[in-house]
Structures are given as C-alpha cells and as structure tokens.
Amino acid sequence: METRYHLKNGAKPISHMSMENSKFNKMKTNKILVGGITGGVALFLLGWVIYGMLLMDYSTAHYNQCMNRPMQDMIWWSMIVSNLA
C-alpha cells in the first residue's frame, strides 16, 4: 500500500528526505574539518599562553628541571602536529 502525501509543491516530509545528499555530506564534513583545525589551533595557543607565559616562573621554581628540554631544542612543527592529531 502506497502512502500519499499532500504537501505544497510536491515536497516530501523531512523524515523521508534522503540523508545521502552529497551537498549535505559535504557541508557536514567541511564543518567538522574546519572546527577540528580551529579547535586545535585555539587549544595550542591557549596552552602556550597558560603554561608558556603565565605559569613559566612557577614551573621553573617548582618542577624538576632535569626532565625539561631547553627552549632551543623544542621541535615546534611536531608539537603543532601533535596538537592537531
């Protein structure tokens, strides 16, 4: 038995619309990618401000300095990539 819908302009109800629409999937993927990259950059900068600037004096006074690398030995590109992963 076929159900007939009487909507204006022959539109289908939302529950029967296909989610396989490529434009819908593309928009969703773009939002996820942009949000992930933006969040990664924001958290990296926030961590740098909090731990690298605000708590630097406290860290040097109270943490074991034998474990820390000097700032000249930091590999920045790898730290940025690890924050995005």
WOZI-V918022 format. One record per residue. N is the residue number from 1. RES is the residue in three letters. SS is DSSP state (H for helix, E for strand, - for the rest). PSI is psi as a letter, one per 40 degrees, with the letter a starting at -180 (none if undefined). NEAR is the number of other C-alpha atoms within 10 Angstrom. Layout:
# WOZI-V918022
[[N RES SS PSI NEAR] [N RES SS PSI NEAR]]
This chain:
# WOZI-V918022
[[1 MET - h 3] [2 GLU - h 4] [3 THR - h 5] [4 ARG - h 7] [5 TYR - h 10] [6 HIS - g 10] [7 LEU - i 9] [8 LYS H i 7] [9 ASN H f 6] [10 GLY H f 8] [11 ALA - i 10] [12 LYS - i 14] [13 PRO - i 10] [14 ILE H d 8] [15 SER H e 7] [16 HIS H e 7] [17 MET - i 10] [18 SER - h 10] [19 MET - e 11] [20 GLU - e 8] [21 ASN - h 9] [22 SER H d 10] [23 LYS H d 10] [24 PHE H d 11] [25 ASN H d 12] [26 LYS H d 11] [27 MET H d 11] [28 LYS H d 11] [29 THR H d 12] [30 ASN H d 11] [31 LYS H d 11] [32 ILE H d 12] [33 LEU H d 12] [34 VAL H d 11] [35 GLY H d 12] [36 GLY H d 14] [37 ILE H d 14] [38 THR H d 13] [39 GLY H d 14] [40 GLY H d 18] [41 VAL H d 16] [42 ALA H d 13] [43 LEU H d 14] [44 PHE H d 17] [45 LEU H d 14] [46 LEU H d 12] [47 GLY H d 13] [48 TRP H d 13] [49 VAL H d 13] [50 ILE H d 11] [51 TYR H d 14] [52 GLY H d 13] [53 MET H d 10] [54 LEU H d 12] [55 LEU - e 12] [56 MET H d 12] [57 ASP H d 11] [58 TYR H d 10] [59 SER H d 13] [60 THR H d 11] [61 ALA H d 9] [62 HIS H e 8] [63 TYR - i 10] [64 ASN - h 9] [65 GLN - e 11] [66 CYS - d 6] [67 MET - d 7] [68 ASN - i 9] [69 ARG - i 9] [70 PRO - i 8] [71 MET H d 8] [72 GLN H d 6] [73 ASP H e 7] [74 MET - h 10] [75 ILE - g 9] [76 TRP H d 10] [77 TRP H d 8] [78 SER H d 10] [79 MET H d 11] [80 ILE H d 14] [81 VAL H d 12] [82 SER H d 11] [83 ASN H d 14] [84 LEU H e 15] [85 ALA - none 8]]
